Amino acid sequence: MERVGDYELMGRLNTDDGVSFYEAQHTRSGERRLLIRAPGRAQHWAPWADPALATILQHPNIVRTYEAAAFEPVPTFVLEFVHGCSLRELLVHHRRLSPRLAAYVAREVCAGLAYALTARARDGSVFAWTHGALCPRVVHLSQSGDVKVSGFGIGRLLPAVSGTPKIVDESWRFLSPDQVSGAEPNSRSDVFVVGAVLHEMLAGAMLDASEPMEYLRELAKGTRALVRSGLGISQQLEELLGAMLSRRPADRPADAAEVLAQLAALPELADSATASRDLGELVRAAG
């Protein structure tokens, strides 16, 4: 059995764009972890996105990062192991979620993002961490119905070659118009992305994944319709979704905390006590 630092690799889960994911076990505590290994020579961390800082973030709606280091000298990250599936995998299996469960997942995601904005660094300063690479792939759902966001820091892994950073996997489908135009990720772009993920949960596949460049051009020019009709949601949720997906950043809610407050007042979440249980049942059904 291969050993990496203090962890024994129990098995490879998958490989995505050269990044390998393993189920691992701590050799002393026996606790399960998710171990991520990135190509050592092919990629580097932007100075403003040091993943080691993600170890500061400890919240029920954030996948905890235990270690960010280099072994052999491969960049390696040890994260909390979430027994379940990603939101991406759940939507592949179920296509879409009910408005109640979609609103519940969005609320939990916003709780994690809102915490990251106010988390304090070790010197006491406010961290103000935005995600910048949110998509269904980095939203993890447990079999007990927990919702946890991963990818803080790790989602900003950049190729070590010159030119435009590669947009990994389906995350290009959840970029805000301002990000497509070259703006740095910020709290309002995160709001747009949460809106895009919420729309995906309600409507199914939001975009044609076979035409990324055409989509991005249309998004930047403002010629792409972003919100579908007939979603079967309340007027309050429809208005909030429209605001979150506004093309102009100033027209969106300021940050995830503001969205969280509005989500809490939705009719869809008036009876959310069983949402976690029902989401867990869907996750288990997805295998």
C-alpha positions as CSV (number, residue, x, y, z in Angstrom):
1,M,0.0,0.0,0.0
2,E,1.5,3.3,-1.1
3,R,2.2,5.8,1.6
4,V,2.3,9.6,1.3
5,G,3.5,11.5,4.4
6,D,1.4,10.3,7.3
7,Y,-1.3,8.8,5.0
8,E,-1.8,5.4,3.4
9,L,-3.6,5.5,0.0
10,M,-6.6,3.2,0.1
11,G,-7.5,3.6,-3.5
12,R,-7.6,6.1,-6.4
13,L,-11.1,7.7,-6.8
14,N,-10.5,9.4,-10.2
15,T,-8.1,11.6,-12.2
16,D,-9.3,15.0,-13.5
17,D,-7.1,17.1,-15.8
18,G,-4.0,15.5,-14.4
19,V,-5.0,16.0,-10.8
20,S,-5.4,12.6,-8.9
21,F,-7.9,12.0,-6.1
22,Y,-7.4,9.3,-3.5
23,E,-9.2,7.9,-0.5
24,A,-6.5,7.9,2.2
25,Q,-6.2,6.9,5.9
26,H,-4.2,8.6,8.5
27,T,-1.6,6.1,9.8
28,R,-2.0,7.1,13.5
29,S,-5.7,8.1,13.9
30,G,-7.1,5.9,11.3
31,E,-9.4,8.7,10.0
32,R,-10.4,8.8,6.4
33,R,-9.2,11.7,4.3
34,L,-9.4,12.9,0.7
35,L,-5.9,13.2,-0.7
36,I,-5.3,15.3,-3.9
37,R,-2.1,15.2,-5.9
38,A,-1.4,17.8,-8.6
39,P,1.2,17.5,-11.4
40,G,4.3,18.9,-9.7
41,R,6.1,20.4,-12.6
42,A,3.1,21.4,-14.7
43,Q,1.4,23.8,-12.3
44,H,2.0,26.4,-9.6
45,W,0.1,28.5,-7.2
46,A,-0.6,32.1,-7.8
47,P,1.0,34.2,-4.9
48,W,-2.4,35.6,-3.9
49,A,-4.0,32.1,-3.7
50,D,-1.7,30.1,-1.4
51,P,-3.7,27.0,-0.6
52,A,-2.0,26.6,2.7
53,L,-4.2,29.5,3.9
54,A,-7.3,27.3,3.3
55,T,-6.4,25.4,6.5
56,I,-7.8,28.4,8.4
57,L,-11.3,27.8,7.1
58,Q,-13.3,25.6,9.5
59,H,-17.0,25.6,9.0
60,P,-19.8,22.9,8.7
61,N,-20.4,24.0,5.1
62,I,-16.8,24.0,3.9
63,V,-14.7,20.9,3.2
64,R,-11.9,21.2,5.7
65,T,-8.3,21.4,4.3
66,Y,-6.0,19.7,6.8
67,E,-2.7,20.0,5.0
68,A,-1.3,21.7,1.9
69,A,2.3,20.6,1.2
70,A,4.6,19.1,-1.3
71,F,5.7,15.5,-1.1
72,E,8.3,14.2,-3.5
73,P,7.8,17.2,-4.5
74,V,4.3,16.8,-5.8
75,P,1.8,19.4,-4.5
76,T,-0.5,17.4,-2.2
77,F,-3.6,18.4,-0.3
78,V,-5.3,16.5,2.4
79,L,-9.0,17.3,2.9
80,E,-12.0,16.1,4.8
81,F,-13.5,13.0,3.3
82,V,-17.2,13.5,2.5
83,H,-19.0,10.2,2.1
84,G,-21.4,10.8,-0.7
85,C,-21.1,12.5,-4.0
86,S,-20.6,15.9,-5.7
87,L,-23.6,18.0,-6.8
88,R,-22.4,17.4,-10.3
89,E,-22.7,13.7,-9.9
90,L,-26.1,14.1,-8.3
91,L,-27.4,16.1,-11.2
92,V,-26.1,13.6,-13.7
93,H,-28.2,11.0,-11.9
94,H,-31.3,13.0,-11.1
95,R,-31.1,15.8,-13.7
96,R,-32.7,18.4,-11.5
97,L,-33.8,19.0,-7.9
98,S,-37.1,20.2,-6.5
99,P,-37.2,23.9,-5.7
100,R,-37.2,23.1,-2.0
101,L,-34.0,21.0,-2.2
102,A,-32.3,23.4,-4.7
103,A,-33.0,26.3,-2.4
104,Y,-31.7,24.3,0.6
105,V,-28.4,23.4,-1.2
106,A,-28.0,27.1,-2.3
107,R,-28.6,28.2,1.3
108,E,-25.9,25.9,2.7
109,V,-23.4,26.9,0.0
110,C,-24.0,30.6,0.8
111,A,-23.5,29.8,4.5
112,G,-20.0,28.5,3.7
113,L,-19.2,31.4,1.4
114,A,-20.4,34.0,3.9
115,Y,-18.2,32.5,6.6
116,A,-15.2,32.6,4.3
117,L,-15.7,36.3,3.8
118,T,-15.5,37.0,7.5
119,A,-13.0,34.3,8.6
120,R,-9.9,35.7,10.3
121,A,-6.3,35.0,9.6
122,R,-3.9,33.9,12.4
123,D,-2.9,37.5,12.9
124,G,-6.6,38.5,13.5
125,S,-7.1,40.3,10.2
126,V,-10.3,39.5,8.3
127,F,-9.6,37.0,5.6
128,A,-12.3,38.1,3.1
129,W,-11.8,35.0,1.0
130,T,-14.0,34.7,-2.2
131,H,-14.1,31.3,-4.0
132,G,-13.7,32.3,-7.6
133,A,-14.1,28.7,-9.0
134,L,-17.5,27.5,-7.7
135,C,-19.3,24.9,-9.8
136,P,-21.3,21.7,-9.0
137,R,-18.1,19.7,-9.1
138,V,-16.8,21.4,-5.9
139,V,-20.1,21.2,-4.0
140,H,-20.1,17.9,-2.0
141,L,-23.1,16.2,-0.5
142,S,-23.0,13.6,2.2
143,Q,-25.3,10.6,2.6
144,S,-26.7,12.3,5.7
145,G,-27.6,15.5,3.7
146,D,-24.7,17.7,4.6
147,V,-23.6,20.3,2.0
148,K,-19.9,21.3,1.9
149,V,-18.0,23.5,-0.5
150,S,-14.4,22.6,-1.5
151,G,-11.8,24.2,-3.7
152,F,-10.8,27.2,-1.6
153,G,-7.3,27.8,-2.9
154,I,-7.2,24.5,-4.8
155,G,-9.7,25.9,-7.3
156,R,-7.1,28.5,-8.3
157,L,-4.4,26.2,-9.4
158,L,-2.9,27.8,-12.5
159,P,-0.8,26.3,-15.3
160,A,2.8,27.3,-15.1
161,V,2.8,28.3,-18.8
162,S,2.2,31.8,-20.1
163,G,-1.1,32.8,-21.4
164,T,-4.7,32.5,-20.2
165,P,-5.1,30.1,-17.2
166,K,-7.0,26.9,-18.2
167,I,-10.6,26.7,-17.0
168,V,-10.8,23.2,-15.6
169,D,-13.8,20.9,-16.2
170,E,-17.2,22.5,-16.4
171,S,-16.4,25.6,-14.3
172,W,-16.4,27.8,-17.5
173,R,-20.2,27.3,-17.5
174,F,-20.5,29.1,-14.2
175,L,-18.4,32.2,-14.8
176,S,-19.9,35.6,-14.4
177,P,-19.8,38.1,-17.3
178,D,-17.3,40.2,-15.5
179,Q,-15.0,37.2,-15.0
180,V,-15.2,36.4,-18.7
181,S,-14.2,40.0,-19.4
182,G,-11.1,39.6,-17.2
183,A,-12.2,40.9,-13.8
184,E,-10.7,39.2,-10.7
185,P,-13.1,37.0,-8.7
186,N,-14.9,38.9,-6.0
187,S,-18.0,38.6,-3.7
188,R,-20.4,39.7,-6.5
189,S,-19.0,37.3,-9.0
190,D,-19.4,34.5,-6.4
191,V,-23.1,35.6,-6.1
192,F,-23.5,35.2,-9.9
193,V,-22.0,31.8,-9.8
194,V,-24.2,30.6,-6.9
195,G,-27.1,31.8,-9.0
196,A,-25.9,29.9,-12.0
197,V,-25.5,26.7,-9.8
198,L,-29.0,27.3,-8.4
199,H,-30.4,27.7,-11.9
200,E,-28.7,24.4,-12.9
201,M,-30.3,22.6,-10.0
202,L,-33.8,23.9,-11.0
203,A,-33.6,23.7,-14.8
204,G,-31.2,20.9,-15.5
205,A,-28.3,21.5,-18.0
206,M,-28.2,25.3,-18.3
207,L,-25.8,25.6,-21.2
208,D,-24.5,23.7,-24.2
209,A,-21.2,22.3,-23.0
210,S,-20.1,21.6,-26.6
211,E,-19.8,25.3,-27.4
212,P,-17.8,26.9,-24.6
213,M,-16.2,29.7,-26.6
214,E,-19.4,30.7,-28.3
215,Y,-21.2,30.7,-24.9
216,L,-18.4,32.9,-23.4
217,R,-18.5,35.3,-26.2
218,E,-22.3,35.7,-26.0
219,L,-22.0,36.0,-22.2
220,A,-19.5,38.8,-22.5
221,K,-21.6,40.6,-25.2
222,G,-24.8,40.3,-23.2
223,T,-26.6,38.3,-25.9
224,R,-27.2,35.1,-23.9
225,A,-30.4,34.6,-22.0
226,L,-29.5,33.4,-18.5
227,V,-32.8,32.6,-16.7
228,R,-35.3,30.1,-18.1
229,S,-39.0,30.5,-17.5
230,G,-41.3,27.9,-16.2
231,L,-39.1,26.7,-13.3
232,G,-42.1,26.3,-10.9
233,I,-40.6,28.5,-8.2
234,S,-42.1,31.3,-6.1
235,Q,-42.0,34.9,-7.3
236,Q,-39.6,35.7,-4.4
237,L,-37.1,33.0,-5.6
238,E,-37.5,34.1,-9.2
239,E,-36.7,37.7,-8.4
240,L,-33.7,36.7,-6.3
241,L,-32.4,34.4,-9.0
242,G,-32.8,37.2,-11.5
243,A,-30.9,39.6,-9.3
244,M,-28.1,37.1,-8.7
245,L,-27.7,36.5,-12.4
246,S,-27.7,40.2,-13.3
247,R,-25.0,41.0,-15.9
248,R,-24.0,44.2,-14.1
249,P,-22.2,43.4,-10.8
250,A,-23.7,46.4,-9.1
251,D,-27.2,45.0,-9.7
252,R,-26.5,41.8,-7.8
253,P,-26.6,41.2,-4.0
254,A,-23.4,42.4,-2.5
255,D,-22.2,39.0,-1.2
256,A,-23.2,35.5,-0.2
257,A,-24.3,36.8,3.3
258,E,-26.9,39.0,1.7
259,V,-28.2,36.1,-0.5
260,L,-28.3,33.9,2.6
261,A,-30.6,36.3,4.3
262,Q,-32.9,36.5,1.4
263,L,-32.9,32.7,0.9
264,A,-34.0,32.2,4.5
265,A,-37.2,34.1,3.8
266,L,-38.3,32.1,0.8
267,P,-41.5,30.0,0.8
268,E,-39.5,27.1,-0.6
269,L,-37.6,27.0,2.7
270,A,-40.6,27.5,5.0
271,D,-40.5,23.8,5.8
272,S,-36.8,23.0,5.5
273,A,-36.6,20.7,8.6
274,T,-36.6,17.6,6.5
275,A,-34.5,18.9,3.6
276,S,-31.3,17.5,4.9
277,R,-32.9,14.0,5.3
278,D,-34.5,14.1,1.8
279,L,-31.2,15.3,0.2
280,G,-29.4,12.4,1.9
281,E,-31.9,10.0,0.4
282,L,-31.2,11.3,-3.1
283,V,-27.4,11.1,-2.5
284,R,-27.7,7.5,-1.4
285,A,-29.9,6.7,-4.4
286,A,-27.2,8.1,-6.7
287,G,-24.9,5.5,-5.4
